Amino acid sequence: MSEKDTAAAAAAEPAQQFQVLRVFTKDVSFESPRSPEVFLQNNAASPKIALQLNNGARQVGEGLFEVMLDATVTATVEKETLYIAEVKQAGLFRIEGFSSEVNSLLLGSQCPTAIFPFLREAMCDLVVKGGFSQLLLEPINFDALYQQHRQRAAAEEAKKAEADNDGTAQSNTTH
């Protein structure tokens, strides 16, 4: 291949671009249903912390994607809710020139990884401003979560295909 052919082939392929354009907070909520009484009790028990985390992505323009992490933390002691804190942290990303498989990986793993430290800080600040001890969320391996999601989706797809094949085979044998 000549240099001219190589240059023409490179020009024909779109340039790959992955860029964080902005990280922003979409929504914040804090509830402490038993305040101020909860602060008057001398409760030495550590609260039980439950984290619910969801993520999603949507295309908002040509090569532009919004990725959002939605985290809800519920702290309880002996079945009584101390607080419920919710943070929706999002990012705007430019993703261009990648295959759909790589796009999916970037949106499901790399983008949430970039957003999570901001969510973690916002959640900690929110809980402290609510009058409680700081909450440090553990780091999350979004790569592993993405791979688990892909494996579950593949297993469900295989199960559905098997069920479809079984139905076809049964209908063919009844004729």
N, C-alpha and C positions, 0 to 999 in steps of 0.2 A: 504494500500500500504506500503510495507516495505521500509526501508531507501535505500536499494540497488535499488529497482524499481524506487524510486524518483530520485536518483542520475543518473540512466540510462536514465530516461526521460529528465532530465535537460541537460545531455550531448548530447542527440539526437537533442534537439532544438538549433538552432544557437543563439549565444549570440547577443543581440541587441546592436548596436553601432551607435551613432550619433556623428560625430567629424568634427570640422572645421579644415581642413588641411592647407588651405592658402586662403588669400584674396588678390586680385590683380586687377590692372587697365588694361583693355584690350584696351581701346581707349579713347582719349581725343581730343576734337575739340572746338575751340573758333573762332568766327567770329564777327567782329565789322565793318560792312560795311560803316559806316559813320565816322569812326575815321580819323583824329583827330578833325574834325569839331564838332562832338557831344560834345566834351569837352569845346569848345569855346562858346557854347550857354548857356545862363543862363536860364535853363528850370527848373522851380520850381515844375512842375508836376511830380508826382511819376510815375515811369514806371509801365505798366501793365505787370505782369509776368504770362506766360503760361507754365505749366509743362506738358510734355508728358512722361509717365513712362510705360515701358514694362518690363516683366521679362520672362525668359525662363530657361529650364533645359535640360541637356542631359547627358546620361550615357557615361563616358569616359573609364571605366574599371570595373572590377568586384567589385561591391559595391562602386564605385567612381562616383561622379556626379559633373558636373560643373553647377552652377546656376549663371545667369547673370542678372543684372539690367541695363537697357538702359534708361537713362534720357536725355531729351532735354528740355532746358529752353530757351524761347524766350521772350526778354524784348522789349516792344514797348512804344512809347509815340506819341500820335496823329498819329497813323498808320505808323510811321517811326520806323524801327527796330534799336534798340540800340545795341543789341548783341544777338547771338545765341550760347549757350554753350551746349556741349554734353559730357556726361561721360558714359562709359560702365565699370561698376564695377562688378567683378565676384568673385566667391569663389569656392574652391574645397572642397568637403565634402565626408566623408566616412559614408555611410548609409547601415547598414546590419542588418538582422534578424527581420525586421518589415514586417507587412502585406503590400500589395500593397496600401491599403487605407491610412495607416499611412505614407508610403513612399511619397505618393502624398501630404499629409498634410505637411510633413517636407520640401519637395521641393517647395511647393507653398506658404508656410507661414513662417516657422521657418528659412529657409536658407535666403530668402530675408530680413527678420528682422535682421539677423546677418550681412548682407552685407550693408544695407542702411546707417548706420552711416559713413562708409567709403566713400560711394558715396556722401553723404551730405557734408562731409569735402572737398572732391576733387572738387565738384561743387563750393563751396564757395571760395576756393583758386583760382580756375580758373577765376571766375568773378572778384575778387579783383586784380589779376595779369593783367586782361584786362583793369584796370583803373576805375572800377566801384565800387560802395558801395557794402559791403558784402551782400551776398544772403543767408538767412537762410531758408532752406526748412523745412516745418512743418513735424513733425513725421507722419508716415503713418502706419495705422493699417492693416498689411498684413493678419492677421487672418480674419478680416472682408471682405477684398477683396477676399480672397480665398473662403470664404463661399458664397459670392455673385456669384463668378465664378461657383461654384458647383451647386448652385440653378439655374442659367441660363442654364447650361449644362443639368441639369435634366429636366427643362421645355422644352428645345429644343428636347431632346430625347423623352419626352412624346408626344409632338406635332407631331414628326415624326412617332412614333408608332401609334398614332391616325389616321394620314393620311394613313399609310400603311393598317390599319384595315379597314378604310373606302373604300379604293380601293379594298380590298379583298371582302368586303361585296357587293360592287356594281358588281364586276365581277361574284360573285356567284348568284346574283339575275337575271342576264341577260341570264342565261343558260336555 
